């Protein structure tokens, strides 16, 4: 075979990879000149500029201002608006979390009253230090622009409910409050559409559906203009400890679709998540989904929305393939049968022995372990050399792409060098067959554990097996061997998409090593293309290693923060009023350039005096004791009857601007506890004591009721928390290249008091 023809399959694979990634772009944003009945980002930006003007977390004046703006806008658009002002509690990460939320429920009336409605929702609160343009100001702005576009078109047949939830960032509080009346929900709502953001750019993907999703997937495929979706996302997401506002609605038994864009992880929950940094294509994609799906679901019956599960995925671009998940088992068996037949054919032609097949599989496992070890070492080295990255989620600094390219290139260098050496000692068909055998074993595992995601390996393995068969033809025509080489293209087009999503979701954290597994699978399926080229000395390993080094140089050159890409830092102040001591604390593993000016001689370890019940180590140092009013407890009633003690206590924040209170009640024989009128469970929590966090407390206080089996004393530790560091502490100002890190503790002022009764 001429050298050029030998390289042609590799060129085709590289081109396929590039095209597959390029086709994953979100749609082109539309400006204000777009027709009135279509969704246009240019118009949505007017609302987004107001919604994401400043941080507006639960219970803040800025949150109230956004709330009032949304109410006015909905009424101006002709919607019937009602407010849900209530308190709610939930169990989150083993801790009880609650708060006072203000949901906005707006109804767009249809021509035919009655019947089930479409429910569209996004949350309007942000995290404490971020304007929240991507999370979730874009979703809220998309709702307003969609309502406007619907009003500009023909009237809808049925009602559409628009739910603007509060308190999502504190624990899905608004959505849980709305979903509390499950019977009403099932009676009124036919389908749910939730819109989220986990970054500030990239395509918006359908990543979560409900069980028995066949009906809703078929309808989504018919209506979505630019569809990105995968049942693999659904399988992975439901096994992760992550939730969105869709979760309580799905748990209530509703049918629905959950969308989010996930690229731009560096900006997630950051002060840099501003409208100026938002990818307008991502917002256009959200709006395109929203408008088309609302119009579509208005035209179909919503009385029966359950059907057996479907498998769905994009083979390339926005071409969506979907079919009943029950088909996966026959497809898996067919693929395994084809692979077995090809292996038998290779053995009969003297190209493969069964022992060689097992050895080829062991060789693939060996190279995977080497790739993972090299990748882990690379990630550990990056964290050690650039500790400032650890302030970001999953160490995903703005230049994370450079390190991800280095990770993949290093993995490619290890793989090609390994097989270049091995190819001179082991039969090529043993190496090819062994890699496909591993693919078959993984396919069986996926079919067993997550059948709707079997497509990820079924089609790549099937085409790779057929390609192997073509290359087994003795002295066959060149086109057969060429087609055999091109048989890796389905694997390239499909696997590169999930490799891309693995990178943008996991950033620089340990789970990003899953990308190396996908890379090893892709290269394993592509061994018929690679092996003839790897015999040409070590050109491919050298090229891959050089690419890794260039990427690392780029990463180093862009490792310093700028005003446009600021460094996140973490610090907060705690006054232990019961002990008369104060501390500076930081969640960073070591001081950075800014915190070093405050934490001049820090200690590292748990600090129960300031953080009761917490066991994780923190950086801390003594701080000046400031005159900050502690929280207050006022005993309203204290009675004992039949050996049981009943306490009714008013818990007051004690100072202005408190956005949350943390309570740790402890007492012998604690039998019942009520806070803000809610009876709270005393089981199913973790930690040394029951921890309760309550957001947006009333300035006048919240009622706490305790029932104890004995008349023994009870202790309540209360910590009040306000946003911002104390202005009287004389801290050095933040430079333009530093911003507060995400989280409710970051850049906060806390005052702790212990009460014993």
C-alpha positions in Angstrom: 0.0 0.0 0.0 1.5 3.4 -1.0 2.6 5.5 2.0 0.0 8.2 1.3 -2.8 5.7 1.3 -1.4 4.3 4.6 -1.8 7.7 6.2 -5.2 8.5 4.7 -7.3 6.7 7.4 -5.5 8.7 10.1 -6.1 12.0 8.3 -9.8 11.0 8.0 -10.0 10.2 11.7 -8.4 13.6 12.6 -10.8 15.4 10.3 -13.7 13.5 11.8 -12.7 14.5 15.3 -12.3 18.2 14.3 -15.7 18.3 12.5 -17.5 16.5 15.4 -16.2 19.0 17.9 -16.9 22.0 15.6 -20.5 20.8 15.0 -21.2 20.9 18.8 -21.3 24.7 18.8 -24.5 26.4 19.9 -26.6 28.1 17.3 -25.9 31.6 16.0 -27.4 34.3 18.3 -30.1 36.5 16.8 -30.3 40.3 17.3 -33.1 42.7 17.9 -33.9 42.8 14.1 -35.2 39.2 14.3 -39.0 38.7 13.7 -41.1 39.4 16.8 -42.3 35.8 17.0 -38.9 34.2 17.3 -36.5 34.1 20.2 -33.7 36.7 20.0 -30.8 37.1 22.3 -30.5 40.8 21.5 -33.8 41.4 23.2 -33.2 39.0 26.1 -30.0 40.8 27.0 -32.0 43.8 28.2 -33.5 41.7 31.0 -30.3 39.9 31.7 -28.5 43.2 32.3 -30.9 44.0 35.1 -31.2 40.5 36.6 -27.4 40.0 36.6 -26.4 43.5 37.5 -25.0 42.4 40.9 -25.0 39.4 43.3 -28.5 38.6 44.5 -28.4 35.6 46.8 -31.4 34.5 48.9 -32.5 37.0 51.5 -30.5 40.0 50.2 -31.9 43.4 49.2 -30.6 42.7 45.7 -32.6 39.5 45.6 -35.7 41.4 46.6 -35.0 43.9 43.8 -34.8 41.2 41.1 -37.9 39.7 42.5 -39.8 43.0 42.2 -38.5 43.5 38.6 -39.6 40.0 37.5 -43.1 40.6 39.0 -43.4 43.9 37.1 -42.2 42.4 33.8 -44.5 39.4 34.0 -47.5 41.7 34.7 -46.5 44.0 31.9 -46.4 40.9 29.6 -50.0 40.2 30.5 -49.5 37.2 32.8 -51.5 36.4 36.0 -48.9 36.6 38.8 -49.1 35.0 42.2 -46.4 34.8 44.9 -45.4 31.9 47.1 -43.9 33.3 50.3 -43.1 30.5 52.6 -40.4 28.6 54.5 -39.1 25.1 53.6 -36.6 22.6 54.8 -34.6 19.9 53.1 -31.9 17.4 53.9 -28.8 18.3 51.9 -25.4 16.4 52.3 -26.5 15.1 55.7 -27.4 18.5 57.0 -30.8 20.2 57.4 -31.1 23.3 55.3 -34.0 25.6 55.3 -35.0 29.2 54.5 -37.7 31.7 53.6 -38.3 31.8 49.9 -40.4 33.9 47.5 -41.3 32.1 44.4 -43.0 33.9 41.5 -45.7 31.9 39.7 -46.9 33.5 36.5 -49.6 32.0 34.2 -50.0 32.7 30.5 -53.7 31.9 29.9 -54.6 29.8 26.9 -57.7 29.8 24.7 -59.0 26.6 26.3 -59.0 26.8 30.2 -58.6 23.6 32.0 -56.4 20.6 31.2 -52.8 20.1 32.0 -50.3 22.9 31.5 -46.6 23.1 30.5 -44.4 24.2 33.5 -41.3 26.2 32.6 -38.9 27.2 35.4 -35.5 28.7 36.2 -34.1 30.1 39.5 -33.6 33.9 39.9 -31.3 33.8 43.0 -27.6 33.7 42.6 -24.7 32.6 44.9 -23.5 35.3 47.3 -20.6 36.8 45.3 -21.7 36.3 41.7 -24.0 38.3 39.4 -25.1 34.9 38.1 -25.4 35.7 34.4 -24.9 32.1 33.4 -26.4 30.5 36.5 -29.2 31.2 36.2 -29.9 34.8 34.9 -29.8 33.5 31.3 -32.5 31.0 32.1 -34.7 33.7 33.7 -34.1 36.1 30.8 -34.9 33.4 28.3 -38.2 32.9 30.0 -39.1 36.6 29.7 -38.1 36.7 26.0 -40.0 33.4 25.3 -43.1 34.9 26.9 -42.7 38.0 24.7 -42.3 35.9 21.6 -45.3 33.8 22.4 -47.4 36.9 23.0 -46.3 38.1 19.5 -47.6 34.9 17.9 -51.0 33.2 17.7 -52.7 32.5 21.1 -51.8 29.2 22.7 -54.5 26.6 23.3 -53.6 25.8 26.9 -52.1 27.6 30.0 -48.4 27.9 30.4 -47.0 28.2 34.0 -43.8 30.2 34.4 -42.1 29.4 37.7 -39.3 31.7 38.9 -37.8 29.9 41.9 -35.9 31.4 44.8 -33.3 29.7 47.0 -32.0 27.2 44.5 -28.4 27.8 45.4 -29.2 27.2 49.1 -30.7 23.7 48.5 -33.4 23.9 45.8 -35.6 25.5 48.4 -38.0 27.3 46.1 -38.6 24.3 43.9 -39.1 22.0 46.9 -41.7 24.5 48.3 -43.5 24.5 45.0 -43.4 20.7 44.7 -44.6 20.1 48.2 -48.3 19.8 47.0 -47.7 16.7 44.9 -51.4 16.0 44.2 -51.9 19.5 42.8 -48.8 19.3 40.6 -49.9 16.0 39.1 -53.4 17.4 38.5 -52.2 20.7 36.9 -48.9 20.0 35.2 -48.3 17.8 32.2 -44.7 18.4 31.4 -41.8 20.3 33.0 -39.0 22.2 31.3 -36.1 23.3 33.5 -33.2 25.5 32.4 -29.9 25.7 34.2 -26.3 26.9 33.7 -23.1 25.4 35.0 -20.7 27.8 33.3 -21.1 30.5 30.8 -20.7 29.0 27.3 -21.1 25.9 25.2 -24.1 24.0 23.7 -27.1 23.5 25.9 -27.7 19.8 26.4 -30.6 17.8 27.5 -28.9 16.0 30.4 -31.8 14.7 32.6 -35.2 13.2 32.0 -37.6 11.2 34.1 -38.0 7.5 34.3 -40.3 6.1 31.6 -39.1 8.8 29.2 -40.1 7.3 25.9 -43.0 9.7 25.2 -41.1 12.9 26.2 -38.0 11.9 24.2 -40.1 11.3 21.0 -41.8 14.7 21.4 -38.5 16.4 22.1 -37.0 15.0 19.0 -39.9 16.2 16.9 -39.7 19.8 18.3 -36.2 20.7 19.2 -34.5 22.8 16.5 -30.9 22.1 17.5 -30.9 19.0 19.7 -28.0 18.0 21.9 -29.0 15.1 24.1 -27.8 11.8 25.5 -29.2 9.0 27.6 -25.6 8.6 28.8 -25.8 12.0 30.5 -29.0 10.9 32.2 -27.4 7.6 33.4 -24.3 9.4 34.8 -26.1 12.3 36.3 -28.6 10.3 38.3 -25.7 8.5 40.0 -23.9 11.7 41.0 -24.7 13.7 44.2 -26.0 16.7 42.1 -29.4 18.2 41.9 -31.2 21.0 40.2 -34.7 22.5 40.5 -35.9 19.7 38.3 -35.1 17.1 41.0 -38.1 17.7 43.4 -40.5 17.9 40.4 -39.1 14.6 39.0 -39.4 13.1 42.4 -43.1 14.2 42.5 -43.6 12.0 39.4 -43.8 14.6 36.7 -42.5 14.1 33.2 -39.9 16.6 32.0 -36.7 17.7 30.4 -33.7 19.4 32.1 -31.3 21.5 30.1 -27.9 23.2 30.8 -24.8 24.4 29.2 -21.6 23.3 31.0 -18.6 24.9 29.4 -16.8 27.8 31.1 -16.5 26.1 34.5 -13.9 28.7 35.6 -16.7 31.3 35.7 -19.2 29.1 37.6 -20.5 30.9 40.8 -17.7 33.5 40.3 -17.9 37.3 40.3 -16.7 36.9 36.7 -20.0 35.3 35.7 -21.3 38.6 34.2 -23.4 39.3 31.1 -20.3 40.4 29.3 -18.7 37.0 29.7 -21.8 35.0 28.7 -21.7 33.2 25.4 -24.7 34.6 23.5 -25.0 31.4 21.5 -25.6 29.5 24.7 -28.4 31.8 25.6 -29.9 31.5 22.1 -29.8 27.7 22.4 -31.7 27.8 25.7 -34.3 30.1 24.2 -34.6 28.1 21.0 -35.4 25.0 23.1 -37.8 26.9 25.3 -39.9 28.5 22.6 -40.1 25.5 20.3 -40.9 23.1 23.1 -43.6 25.3 24.7 -45.3 25.7 21.3 -45.0 22.0 20.5 -46.3 20.7 23.9 -49.2 23.1 23.6 -50.4 21.1 20.5 -50.2 17.6 22.0 -52.1 15.8 24.7 -50.5 15.9 28.1 -52.8 13.3 29.7 -50.5 10.3 29.1 -46.8 11.2 29.3 -45.2 7.9 30.4 -43.7 5.3 28.1 -40.9 2.8 28.3 -37.4 4.3 28.3 -35.6 5.4 25.2 -32.0 5.5 24.2 -31.0 8.8 22.5 -27.8 10.4 21.4 -26.1 12.5 18.7 -23.9 10.4 16.4 -22.5 13.7 15.1 -23.6 17.4 15.3 -27.3 17.9 16.2 -28.5 14.7 14.4 -30.5 13.0 17.1 -30.9 9.2 17.0 -33.5 7.7 19.4 -35.1 4.3 19.8 -36.5 2.1 22.5 -34.0 1.2 25.2 -35.2 -2.4 24.8 -33.4 -2.6 21.5 -30.0 -2.3 23.2 -29.9 -5.9 24.3 -30.4 -7.3 20.8 -27.9 -4.8 19.4 -25.4 -5.8 22.1 -25.8 -9.5 21.4 -25.5 -8.8 17.6 -22.3 -6.8 18.2 -20.8 -9.5 20.4 -21.7 -12.2 17.9 -20.0 -10.3 15.0 -16.9 -9.8 17.1 -16.8 -13.5 18.0 -17.3 -14.5 14.4 -14.4 -12.2 13.3 -12.1 -13.6 16.0 -12.9 -17.1 14.9 -12.1 -16.1 11.3 -8.8 -14.6 12.3 -7.9 -17.8 14.2 -8.8 -20.1 11.2 -6.6 -18.0 9.0 -3.7 -18.4 11.4 -3.7 -14.7 12.3 -4.7 -15.1 16.0 -4.6 -17.6 18.8 -6.9 -17.6 21.8 -4.0 -17.0 24.1 -2.8 -14.2 22.0 -6.3 -12.6 22.2 -6.1 -12.7 26.0 -2.6 -11.2 25.8 -3.8 -8.4 23.6 -6.5 -7.6 26.1 -3.9 -7.6 28.9 -1.8 -5.3 26.8 -4.6 -2.7 26.5 -5.2 -2.9 30.3 -1.5 -2.3 30.8 -1.4 0.8 28.6 -4.5 2.2 30.3 -2.8 1.9 33.7 0.3 3.6 32.3 -1.9 6.4 30.9 -3.7 6.9 34.1 -0.5 6.9 36.1 1.0 9.5 33.8 -2.1 11.6 33.8 -2.4 11.5 37.6 1.2 12.6 37.9 0.6 15.4 35.5 -2.4 16.7 37.4 -0.6 16.4 40.8 2.4 18.3 39.3 0.1 21.1 38.1 -1.6 21.5 41.5 1.8 21.6 43.2 3.3 24.1 40.8 0.2 26.3 40.6 -1.5 26.2 44.0 -3.7 29.2 43.1 -5.7 27.0 40.8 -7.1 25.1 43.9 -9.4 28.0 44.7 -11.5 27.1 41.6 -13.9 24.3 41.3 -11.9 21.2 40.3 -8.8 23.4 39.9 -10.3 24.7 36.6 -8.5 27.9 36.1 -9.2 29.9 32.9 -6.4 28.2 31.0 -7.6 24.7 31.9 -7.9 23.8 28.2 -4.1 24.0 27.9 -3.6 21.4 30.6 -6.4 19.2 29.2 -4.7 19.2 25.9 -1.4 18.3 27.7 -3.3 15.5 29.5 -4.6 14.0 26.2 -1.4 14.5 24.4 0.6 12.8 27.1 -1.9 9.9 27.1 -1.6 9.7 23.4 2.2 9.6 23.6 2.1 6.8 26.2 -0.3 4.8 24.1 1.5 5.1 20.8 5.0 4.6 22.3 3.7 1.5 24.1 2.2 0.0 21.0 5.1 1.0 18.9 7.3 -1.1 21.1 4.7 -3.9 21.4 3.9 -4.0 17.7 7.4 -5.4 17.0 6.9 -8.3 19.4 3.2 -9.3 19.2 1.0 -10.1 16.3 -1.0 -7.1 15.1 -4.3 -9.1 15.1 -3.7 -10.1 18.7 -3.4 -6.5 19.7 -6.4 -5.4 17.6 -8.5 -8.3 18.9 -7.5 -7.8 22.5 -8.5 -4.1 22.4 -11.9 -5.1 20.9 -12.3 -7.8 23.5 -11.9 -5.2 26.2 -14.5 -3.1 24.4 -16.8 -6.1 24.4 -16.4 -6.6 28.2 -17.1 -3.0 28.9 -20.1 -3.2 26.6 -21.5 -6.1 28.6 -20.9 -4.1 31.8 -22.7 -1.0 30.5 -25.6 -3.2 29.1 -25.9 -4.7 32.6 -25.7 -1.5 34.6 -27.0 1.3 32.3 -28.7 -0.3 29.3 -29.9 2.9 27.7 -26.2 4.0 27.3 -25.0 0.8 25.5 -24.9 2.8 22.3 -21.6 4.4 23.4 -19.9 1.1 22.7 -22.3 -0.9 20.5 -21.8 1.1 17.3 -18.0 1.8 17.6 -17.4 -1.9 18.4 -19.7 -3.1 15.7 -18.0 -1.0 13.0 -14.5 -1.8 14.4 -15.2 -5.5 14.2 -16.4 -5.2 10.6 -13.3 -3.2 9.8 -11.2 -5.9 11.3 -12.9 -8.5 9.2 -12.2 -6.5 6.0 -8.5 -6.3 6.9 -8.4 -10.1 7.3 -9.0 -10.7 3.6 -5.9 -12.5 2.2 -4.3 -10.4 -0.5 -7.6 -8.5 -0.9 -8.0 -5.3 -2.9 -6.6 -2.1 -1.4 -10.1 -0.7 -1.0 -10.9 -3.4 1.5 -8.0 -2.5 3.7 -8.8 1.2 3.3 -12.4 0.6 4.4 -11.1 -1.4 7.2 -9.1 1.5 8.4 -12.0 3.9 8.0 -14.2 1.7 10.1 -12.9 3.7 13.2 -14.7 6.8 12.1 -18.0 6.0 13.9 -16.0 5.6 17.1 -14.1 8.9 16.5 -17.3 10.8 15.8 -19.2 9.4 18.9 -16.5 9.1 21.5 -14.9 12.5 21.0 -18.2 14.1 22.0 -18.2 12.4 25.4 -14.5 13.1 25.8 -15.2 16.8 25.2 -18.0 16.8 27.8 -15.8 14.9 30.3 -13.2 17.6 30.0 -15.5 20.6 30.4 -17.5 19.0 33.3 -14.5 17.8 35.4 -12.0 20.5 34.7 -8.7 19.6 36.3 -10.0 17.4 39.0 -9.3 13.6 39.4 -12.4 12.6 37.5 -11.1 14.2 34.4 -8.9 11.1 34.1 -12.1 9.4 32.7 -11.1 11.2 29.5 -8.0 9.0 29.3 -10.3 5.9 29.5 -12.3 7.3 26.5 -9.0 8.1 24.7 -7.7 4.6 25.3 -10.9 3.1 23.9 -10.8 5.3 20.8 -7.1 4.5 20.2 -7.8 0.9 20.8 -10.6 0.8 18.2 -8.2 2.7 15.9 -5.3 0.2 16.2 -5.8 -1.0 12.6 -5.0 2.5 11.5 -2.2 3.2 14.0 -0.2 -0.1 13.9 1.0 0.3 10.3 2.1 3.8 11.1 3.7 3.0 14.5 6.2 0.7 12.7 7.7 3.9 11.3 9.9 4.4 14.4 8.5 6.8 17.0 7.2 9.7 15.0 3.7 9.7 16.5 4.8 9.4 20.1 7.3 12.2 19.6 4.7 14.4 18.0 2.2 13.7 20.9 4.8 14.4 23.5 5.9 17.6 21.8 2.2 18.7 21.8 2.0 18.0 25.5 5.1 20.1 26.2 3.8 23.0 24.0 0.4 22.9 25.9 2.2 23.0 29.2 4.2 26.0 28.1 1.0 27.8 27.1 -0.5 26.9 30.4 2.4 28.4 32.3 2.4 31.5 30.1 -1.3 32.1 31.0 -1.1 31.1 34.7 -1.3 34.5 36.2 -4.6 36.2 36.8 -5.8 39.4 35.2 -8.6 41.8 35.7 -10.7 40.0 33.1 -9.8 36.6 34.5 -9.3 37.2 38.3 -7.9 34.9 40.9 -10.5 33.6 43.4 -9.5 33.8 47.1 -11.2 32.7 50.3 -11.3 34.4 53.7 -13.9 34.9 56.4 -14.1 36.3 59.9 -15.5 34.5 62.9 -16.2 35.9 66.4 -16.6 33.3 69.1 -18.6 35.6 71.4 -18.9 32.9 74.1 -15.1 32.7 74.4 -14.3 36.3 73.6 -12.0 35.3 70.8 -12.0 36.0 67.0 -10.3 34.3 64.0 -9.5 34.8 60.4 -10.2 31.5 58.5 -9.7 30.3 54.9 -10.6 27.1 53.1 -7.5 27.5 50.9 -4.7 24.9 51.6 -2.1 27.7 51.8 -2.2 31.5 51.7 -2.2 33.2 48.4 -0.8 36.6 47.5 -3.7 38.5 49.1 -4.6 36.3 52.1 -0.8 36.2 53.0 -1.2 39.8 54.0 -3.8 38.7 56.6 -2.7 35.2 57.5 0.9 36.0 58.4 1.4 33.1 60.7 -1.5 30.7 60.0 -2.3 27.3 61.6 -3.9 24.4 59.6 -6.4 22.1 61.2 -9.9 21.8 62.6 -11.1 24.8 64.7 -14.1 23.7 66.8 -14.0 26.9 68.8 -15.0 28.9 65.7 -16.6 26.1 63.6 -18.4 23.7 66.0 -19.2 20.4 64.5 -16.8 20.8 61.6 -14.0 18.4 61.2 -12.3 19.5 58.0 -9.0 21.4 58.4 -8.9 25.1 57.7 -6.2 27.8 57.7 -6.8 30.1 60.7 -5.2 32.8 62.7 -6.2 35.0 65.6 -8.1 38.2 64.6 -9.0 41.4 66.4 -12.1 41.1 68.5 -14.7 43.4 67.0 -17.8 44.8 68.6 -20.3 42.7 66.8 -23.7 41.9 68.4 -24.1 38.1 68.8 -27.3 36.2 68.1 -29.9 36.2 70.8 -32.1 33.5 72.3 -35.2 34.5 74.2 -37.0 31.7 76.1 -40.8 32.3 75.7 -42.0 29.2 77.6 -40.2 26.4 79.5 -42.4 23.7 81.0 -42.1 20.2 82.3 -45.0 17.7 82.2 -44.8 14.0 83.0 -41.0 14.1 83.0 -40.9 15.8 79.5 -39.5 19.2 79.0 -40.9 21.6 76.4 -39.1 24.8 75.4 -40.3 27.5 73.0 -37.4 29.9 72.1 -37.2 32.9 69.9 -33.9 32.9 67.9 -32.9 36.4 66.9 -30.0 37.2 64.4 -28.8 39.9 66.8 -27.5 42.4 64.2 -28.6 43.8 60.9 -27.7 42.2 57.6 -27.7 38.5 58.8 -28.5 36.3 55.8 -28.4 32.9 57.5 -28.2 31.3 61.0 -26.7 27.9 61.8 -28.1 26.1 64.8 -26.7 23.1 66.6 -29.2 21.9 69.3 -28.0 19.2 71.6 -29.6 17.7 74.7 -30.2 14.3 76.3 -33.4 12.7 75.1 -34.2 15.3 72.4 -37.4 13.9 70.9 -38.9 16.6 68.7 -37.7 19.9 67.1 -39.6 22.5 65.2 -38.2 25.6 63.5 -40.2 28.3 61.8 -43.3 26.2 62.2 -41.7 23.0 60.5 -41.3 19.8 62.4 -37.7 18.6 61.6 -36.5 15.0 61.4 -34.0 14.0 64.1 -32.6 11.1 62.1 -30.8 10.6 58.8 -28.3 13.4 59.5 -24.5 13.1 59.7 -21.9 14.7 62.0 -21.5 14.8 65.7 -24.6 16.9 66.2 -27.7 18.0 64.4 -26.8 21.0 62.3 -29.5 23.3 60.9 -28.9 26.2 58.5 -31.7 28.6 58.0 -31.5 31.3 55.2 -33.2 34.6 55.1 -34.4 34.7 58.7 -36.7 37.3 59.9 -35.0 40.2 61.6 -37.4 39.7 64.5 -36.3 36.1 64.9 -37.5 32.6 64.2 -39.4 30.3 66.6 -37.6 27.1 67.9 -39.5 24.5 69.7 -37.7 21.7 71.6 -39.1 18.6 73.3 -36.9 16.5 75.5 -37.6 13.2 77.2 -36.1 14.4 80.5 -35.8 17.6 82.4 -32.0 17.7 81.6 -30.3 20.8 80.3 -30.2 21.6 76.6 -27.5 23.5 74.7 -28.0 25.4 71.5 -25.0 26.8 69.5 -26.1 29.6 67.2 -23.9 31.2 64.5 -25.2 34.2 62.6 -23.7 34.9 59.2 -23.7 38.1 57.1 -22.1 38.7 53.7 -18.9 40.6 53.4 -15.9 41.0 55.7 -16.1 43.4 58.6 -15.2 46.9 57.2 -13.7 47.9 60.6 -11.1 45.1 60.5 -8.6 47.2 58.5 -8.1 44.6 55.7 -6.0 45.4 52.7 -8.2 46.1 49.7 -8.7 43.5 47.0 -6.8 44.3 43.8 -8.5 44.1 40.5 -7.0 40.6 39.9 -8.6 39.0 43.1 -12.3 38.2 43.7 -14.1 36.3 46.4 -14.3 32.5 45.9 -17.8 30.9 45.6 -19.7 29.8 48.7 -21.8 31.2 51.5 -18.9 31.2 53.9 -16.5 33.0 51.6 -16.0 36.6 52.5 -18.5 36.5 55.3 -18.7 37.7 58.9 -19.9 35.1 61.5 -20.7 35.5 65.2 -21.1 32.4 67.4 -22.8 32.2 70.7 -23.5 29.2 73.0 -26.7 29.1 75.0 -27.5 26.6 77.8 -30.9 26.2 79.4 
